[in-house]
Amino acid sequence: MSLDADQIVERRRLRRKVTFWRTLGVLAAVAAIAVAVSVVAGRTVTASSPHVARVVIGGVIRNDRERVEMLDDIADSRAEAVILSIDSPGGTVTGAEQLYDALQRLAKKKPVVAVVEGLAASGGYIAAIGADHIIARRNALVGSVGVIYQFPNVYELLKTVGISVEDIKSSPLKAAPNGYSPTSPEARAAIDALVVDTYGWFKDLVGTRRKLTEAQLSTVADGRVFTGHQGLGLQLVDELGDETTAREWLAREKGVSKDLKVRTWRTKQVGDEFGWLSAAVAHLATSLGLPQLAAILSQATGSALERAQLDGLLALWHPQINR
């Protein structure tokens, strides 16, 4: 009798556990469906009613097919105009080129105005010149017209600890430079040719889009960044202001009503893969009673990991921290 009672109690416990997890699973499924319906409904409403679309270009720019598809969707939506809200140091050249091409397709169907909120440098500026009109805050940073190729070289370090890396290659320039041996003049010349070619494309794009003379172009294309105020005089931007200024321009030049609501179109944020690590670093510093250090470490960790994922030629500006 005692054994039967124990079995009954155990079965009841098991039944409660099963019921709990089933309920939790159903709630999770319902929540997921609700989120999906909300996203689809939000996109449907955005696409089906007249509005001004806001697209945020922030952080490091990479190839992003989802963002390109979103821009193409905006072109076919009932958005009457597009505001690009830009705060980006740039990124890969190919990512910026892909974004520029998508913005140009969009600009053929909708008026597009760029608003530089904080930074539109290198690839971020390539995105800006994809718009019909560029507005920047007075103290925003624009420009950094240039291309960079960086690679670490640990040859001297490896030599110090007695380590050498050997390779067998089909030709001297295969996988060169590799960072494990001194960079040969031939390898350096090959990479230099890539940088020069891409820089020429970037410079010509700026000159054409901003209608600059050769003298004006040589002034703005030396890699420097300029404030919005300086950029206005150098023809890198068209106006100083913010999103309100952009709405005024759209109303004045394109006949887009100021009464239309602005709706932000979103896509999955690229570059969040290592967000947990920067958060963990910040949490550790906070637990040690160093909140200011926490903020610095969080930003530095996230930025370093984000940049570490970039390959190839970069159209990227970021001030270096001196050791």
ZIURDA-V25968 format. One record per backbone hydrogen bond with DSSP energy under -1.0 kcal/mol. NH is the residue of the N-H (numbers start at 1). CO is the residue of the C=O. E is the energy in kcal/mol with one decimal. If there is no record, write none. Layout:
BEGIN
nh->[NH | NH]
co->[CO | CO]
e->[E | E]
END
This chain:
BEGIN
nh->[5 | 6 | 7 | 8 | 9 | 10 | 11 | 12 | 13 | 14 | 15 | 16 | 17 | 18 | 19 | 20 | 21 | 22 | 23 | 24 | 25 | 26 | 27 | 28 | 29 | 30 | 31 | 32 | 33 | 34 | 35 | 36 | 37 | 38 | 39 | 40 | 41 | 42 | 43 | 44 | 45 | 46 | 47 | 48 | 49 | 52 | 53 | 54 | 55 | 57 | 59 | 61 | 68 | 69 | 70 | 71 | 72 | 73 | 74 | 75 | 76 | 77 | 78 | 80 | 82 | 83 | 84 | 85 | 86 | 87 | 88 | 91 | 92 | 93 | 96 | 97 | 98 | 99 | 100 | 101 | 102 | 103 | 104 | 105 | 106 | 107 | 109 | 110 | 113 | 114 | 115 | 116 | 117 | 120 | 121 | 122 | 123 | 124 | 126 | 127 | 128 | 129 | 130 | 131 | 132 | 135 | 136 | 137 | 140 | 141 | 142 | 143 | 144 | 146 | 148 | 154 | 158 | 159 | 160 | 161 | 163 | 174 | 176 | 188 | 189 | 190 | 191 | 192 | 193 | 194 | 195 | 196 | 197 | 198 | 199 | 200 | 201 | 202 | 203 | 204 | 205 | 206 | 207 | 208 | 209 | 210 | 212 | 217 | 218 | 219 | 220 | 221 | 226 | 228 | 229 | 231 | 232 | 233 | 234 | 235 | 236 | 237 | 238 | 239 | 241 | 246 | 247 | 248 | 249 | 250 | 251 | 252 | 253 | 254 | 256 | 263 | 265 | 275 | 278 | 279 | 280 | 281 | 282 | 283 | 284 | 285 | 286 | 287 | 288 | 289 | 290 | 294 | 295 | 296 | 297 | 298 | 299 | 300 | 301 | 302 | 303 | 304 | 305 | 306 | 307 | 308 | 310 | 314 | 315 | 317]
co->[1 | 2 | 3 | 4 | 5 | 6 | 7 | 8 | 9 | 10 | 11 | 12 | 13 | 14 | 15 | 16 | 17 | 18 | 19 | 20 | 21 | 22 | 23 | 24 | 25 | 26 | 27 | 28 | 29 | 30 | 31 | 32 | 33 | 34 | 35 | 36 | 37 | 38 | 39 | 40 | 41 | 42 | 43 | 44 | 45 | 261 | 81 | 263 | 83 | 85 | 87 | 90 | 64 | 65 | 66 | 67 | 68 | 69 | 70 | 71 | 72 | 74 | 47 | 51 | 111 | 53 | 113 | 55 | 115 | 57 | 119 | 315 | 61 | 313 | 92 | 93 | 94 | 95 | 96 | 97 | 98 | 99 | 100 | 101 | 102 | 103 | 106 | 106 | 82 | 133 | 84 | 135 | 86 | 141 | 88 | 143 | 315 | 121 | 122 | 123 | 124 | 125 | 127 | 128 | 112 | 114 | 239 | 116 | 137 | 118 | 226 | 120 | 224 | 144 | 314 | 179 | 154 | 155 | 156 | 157 | 158 | 171 | 173 | 184 | 185 | 186 | 187 | 188 | 189 | 190 | 191 | 192 | 193 | 194 | 195 | 196 | 197 | 198 | 199 | 200 | 201 | 202 | 203 | 204 | 205 | 206 | 207 | 213 | 214 | 215 | 216 | 217 | 142 | 140 | 138 | 227 | 228 | 229 | 230 | 232 | 231 | 231 | 134 | 134 | 136 | 242 | 243 | 244 | 245 | 246 | 247 | 248 | 249 | 250 | 250 | 52 | 54 | 272 | 274 | 275 | 276 | 277 | 278 | 279 | 280 | 281 | 282 | 283 | 284 | 286 | 285 | 290 | 291 | 292 | 293 | 294 | 295 | 296 | 297 | 298 | 299 | 300 | 301 | 302 | 303 | 304 | 307 | 148 | 91 | 89]
e->[-2.1 | -2.1 | -2.2 | -2.2 | -2.4 | -2.6 | -2.5 | -2.2 | -2.3 | -2.6 | -2.7 | -2.3 | -2.3 | -2.8 | -2.6 | -2.5 | -2.6 | -2.4 | -2.5 | -2.6 | -2.5 | -2.5 | -2.6 | -2.4 | -2.3 | -2.7 | -2.6 | -2.5 | -2.5 | -2.6 | -2.5 | -2.5 | -2.9 | -2.4 | -2.6 | -2.7 | -3.2 | -2.8 | -2.6 | -2.7 | -3.0 | -2.4 | -2.3 | -1.8 | -1.3 | -2.8 | -2.6 | -2.6 | -2.8 | -2.7 | -1.6 | -2.1 | -1.8 | -2.5 | -2.0 | -2.4 | -2.2 | -2.1 | -2.3 | -1.9 | -1.1 | -1.2 | -1.5 | -3.1 | -2.4 | -3.3 | -2.8 | -2.7 | -2.6 | -2.6 | -3.1 | -2.3 | -2.1 | -2.1 | -2.1 | -2.6 | -2.5 | -2.1 | -2.7 | -2.6 | -1.9 | -2.4 | -2.3 | -1.9 | -2.1 | -2.6 | -1.8 | -2.4 | -2.5 | -3.0 | -3.5 | -3.3 | -2.3 | -2.8 | -2.0 | -2.7 | -2.5 | -2.9 | -1.9 | -1.8 | -1.6 | -2.4 | -1.2 | -1.9 | -2.6 | -3.1 | -2.1 | -1.8 | -1.6 | -2.0 | -3.1 | -1.4 | -3.1 | -1.0 | -2.5 | -2.6 | -2.7 | -2.5 | -1.8 | -1.6 | -3.2 | -1.8 | -1.3 | -2.5 | -2.3 | -2.0 | -2.2 | -2.4 | -2.0 | -1.4 | -2.3 | -2.7 | -2.2 | -2.4 | -2.7 | -2.1 | -1.6 | -2.4 | -3.0 | -2.4 | -2.1 | -2.2 | -2.6 | -2.5 | -2.6 | -2.5 | -1.8 | -2.8 | -2.3 | -1.2 | -1.6 | -1.6 | -3.2 | -1.5 | -2.0 | -3.3 | -1.8 | -1.1 | -1.4 | -1.0 | -2.7 | -1.2 | -2.6 | -1.5 | -1.9 | -1.8 | -2.3 | -2.1 | -2.2 | -2.5 | -2.3 | -2.6 | -3.2 | -1.5 | -1.9 | -2.5 | -2.5 | -1.9 | -1.5 | -2.1 | -2.1 | -2.4 | -2.2 | -2.4 | -2.2 | -2.0 | -2.3 | -2.5 | -1.0 | -2.0 | -2.1 | -2.0 | -1.9 | -1.9 | -3.0 | -2.5 | -2.0 | -2.8 | -2.9 | -2.1 | -2.5 | -2.6 | -2.5 | -2.2 | -2.6 | -2.0 | -1.6 | -2.7 | -3.1 | -2.6]
END
